[in-house]
Amino acid sequence: MIQTFEEFLTTSQANIPILGFVLNIILSALLATALSWIYAKYGNSLSNRKQFGKNFLLITMTTMLIISIVKSSLALSLGLVGALSIIRFRAAIKEPEELAYLFLAIGIGLGFGADQTAITIIAFIIILLIVIIAKKFSKNYYDNQNLHLTIQSNNPDKISIETILEILKNNCDVVDLRRFDETNEILEASFMVEARDFTQLSKAKDELQKFSETLKITFLDNKGLL
């Protein structure tokens, strides 16, 4: 019997095994929780990694649910394309590392949603091992840089990033620019710095505040981020 395309769309549905679905969603939750812990412990982002990592669980399980549903029907998968053209996410992603971990969380959900359980688990373990090994090799570099420094100005016309860098280099032993955001209304820069004592940091703070009294300066111990 020759089916029309409309009939094919309405009849091409498959039943989702309940036990398999429950197993996959539990595994996706476990892997997302492990990913959140790894990100909080081994990530280099300056944002609150524990708070950001809590999103992985919901993103992973939601992705797994969507893929499990749409794979059972061609009509639903085509409808998903239209839905994604309407729904847009506006997340404040300031560092590439945050986006990389989000992609990994989505990848876990895609893998379990497509019933590729073994491949997803193996790939997840390999990726995390590589992340941990890479972190171990770079541990000394980040241990030496003992402070996170964030500078924020609501008057970007009064001070430039070049001026900030020059002052910090004159008063700190090591200065590493990690993030820089600038608009017409605000300037924000984050650094990893190394200083022998608080006198160096105090001097740098005083020189920076000469340019703007409203300049906001935050020092945070690298060991205290977690």
C-alpha positions in Angstrom: 0.0 0.0 0.0 1.3 3.4 -1.0 1.2 5.9 1.9 1.0 9.6 1.5 3.6 11.7 3.2 0.9 13.0 5.7 0.0 9.4 6.6 3.6 8.5 7.0 4.1 11.4 9.5 1.1 10.4 11.6 1.8 6.6 11.6 5.6 6.6 12.0 5.6 6.4 15.8 7.4 4.0 18.1 6.7 3.1 21.7 9.3 4.2 24.3 10.4 1.3 26.6 9.5 2.5 30.1 12.3 0.6 31.9 14.9 1.7 29.4 13.8 5.3 29.7 13.9 5.3 33.5 17.4 3.7 33.5 18.7 6.3 31.0 17.3 9.3 32.9 18.8 8.0 36.2 22.2 7.5 34.5 22.0 11.0 32.9 21.3 12.5 36.4 24.3 10.6 37.9 26.6 11.8 35.1 25.3 15.3 35.3 26.0 15.4 39.0 29.5 14.0 38.5 30.1 16.7 35.8 28.9 19.4 38.2 31.4 18.2 40.8 34.3 18.0 38.3 33.5 21.5 37.1 33.5 22.9 40.6 36.7 21.2 41.5 38.8 21.4 38.4 37.3 24.4 36.4 39.1 27.6 36.0 36.2 29.9 35.6 36.1 33.0 37.8 32.3 32.8 38.3 30.6 30.8 41.0 31.3 27.3 39.7 29.2 25.5 42.2 26.1 27.6 41.5 26.7 27.4 37.7 27.2 23.6 37.9 23.8 23.1 39.4 22.3 23.8 35.9 23.9 20.7 34.4 21.5 18.4 36.0 18.4 20.1 34.6 19.9 20.7 31.2 21.1 17.1 30.8 17.8 15.5 31.9 15.7 17.9 29.8 17.8 17.2 26.7 17.5 13.5 27.3 13.7 13.8 27.7 13.3 15.8 24.5 15.4 13.4 22.4 13.6 10.4 23.8 10.3 11.9 22.7 11.1 13.3 19.3 13.0 10.2 18.2 9.7 8.2 18.4 8.0 10.3 15.8 9.2 12.1 12.7 6.3 14.6 13.0 7.5 15.5 16.5 11.1 15.9 15.3 10.0 18.2 12.6 8.0 20.2 15.1 11.0 20.5 17.3 12.7 22.5 14.6 9.9 25.0 14.6 9.9 25.2 18.4 13.6 25.9 18.5 13.2 28.8 16.1 10.8 30.4 18.6 12.6 29.6 21.9 15.9 31.4 22.4 18.1 31.3 25.4 19.9 34.4 26.5 22.5 33.1 29.0 25.3 35.4 30.3 28.2 33.2 29.2 31.3 35.2 29.8 34.0 32.4 29.5 34.5 29.7 26.9 34.9 27.1 29.6 31.3 27.5 30.8 30.1 27.0 27.2 32.3 23.8 26.8 30.8 22.2 30.0 27.3 23.1 28.8 27.9 21.4 25.5 29.1 18.3 27.4 26.0 18.3 29.5 23.9 18.5 26.4 25.9 15.8 24.8 25.2 13.5 27.7 21.5 14.1 27.3 21.7 13.5 23.6 23.6 10.2 24.1 21.1 8.8 26.6 18.1 10.1 24.7 19.4 8.2 21.6 19.9 5.0 23.7 23.6 5.1 23.2 24.2 4.3 26.8 27.6 2.5 26.7 29.2 5.0 24.3 28.0 7.9 26.3 29.4 6.5 29.6 32.7 5.6 28.0 33.1 9.0 26.3 32.2 10.8 29.5 34.8 8.9 31.5 37.5 9.5 28.9 36.7 13.2 28.7 36.8 13.6 32.5 40.1 11.7 32.8 41.6 14.1 30.2 40.3 17.1 32.1 41.7 15.9 35.4 45.1 15.0 33.9 45.4 18.3 32.1 44.5 20.1 35.4 47.2 18.2 37.2 49.8 19.3 34.7 48.8 22.9 35.1 48.4 22.8 38.8 51.7 24.5 39.7 50.8 27.4 37.3 47.6 28.2 39.0 48.9 27.6 42.5 51.6 30.3 42.1 49.0 32.8 41.1 47.4 33.2 44.5 44.8 35.9 44.0 41.8 36.6 41.8 41.5 40.4 41.2 38.4 41.9 39.7 38.2 45.6 38.8 34.9 47.3 37.8 34.4 50.9 36.8 31.2 52.7 35.9 33.2 55.4 34.2 35.2 53.6 31.5 36.3 56.9 30.0 38.4 57.7 33.0 40.5 54.6 33.0 41.5 52.1 30.3 42.6 48.5 30.4 46.1 49.6 29.4 46.4 51.8 32.4 45.1 49.1 34.7 47.7 46.6 33.3 50.5 49.0 33.7 49.7 49.8 37.4 49.3 46.1 38.2 52.5 45.1 36.5 54.4 47.8 38.5 53.1 46.5 41.8 52.6 42.7 41.3 55.1 40.0 40.5 52.7 38.2 38.0 49.7 39.6 36.2 47.5 37.4 34.0 44.4 39.0 32.3 41.6 36.3 32.4 38.5 38.3 31.3 37.8 41.7 30.0 34.3 43.2 29.3 33.8 46.8 28.2 30.7 48.8 27.2 29.8 52.5 27.1 28.6 52.2 30.7 30.9 49.8 32.4 34.4 48.3 32.3 35.1 45.0 34.1 38.4 43.1 34.1 39.5 40.0 36.0 43.1 39.0 36.6 45.1 36.2 38.3 47.9 38.0 40.2 50.8 37.0 42.4 52.0 39.4 45.1 54.6 38.9 47.9 52.6 40.8 50.5 49.5 43.0 51.0 51.6 46.2 50.7 51.9 45.6 47.0 48.2 45.1 46.6 47.4 48.1 48.7 49.7 50.3 46.6 48.1 49.1 43.4 44.6 49.8 44.8 45.5 53.3 45.8 47.0 54.1 42.4 43.9 52.7 40.6 41.5 54.7 42.7 43.2 57.9 41.8 41.5 57.6 38.4 38.0 57.0 39.8 36.7 57.1 43.3 33.8 54.8 42.3 36.2 52.1 41.1 35.3 48.8 42.6 38.2 46.4 43.4 37.8 42.9 44.7 40.6 40.6 45.9 39.7 36.9 46.3 42.1 34.2 47.5 42.4 31.4 44.8 42.2 28.7 47.5 38.9 30.2 48.7 36.9 29.9 45.5 35.5 26.5 46.3 
